[in-house]
């Protein structure tokens, strides 16, 4: 799946994910059920991957 976002939407999504990630990590630390913990880990992994891709997308290319 491809998703096209404006620069403003990229910034908004990056902010949402950045704000959500600490809360997710806190919830993971409090979770003891392995099934729920697995779901939270998958969400954390996805958030971190999306943040990396958003950072890379908004970084101007470097000249050689």
PyMOL commands that set and color helices and strands:
alter all, ss='L'
color gray80, all
select helices_A, chain A and resi 7-30+34-58
alter helices_A, ss='H'
color red, helices_A
deselect
rebuild
show_as cartoon
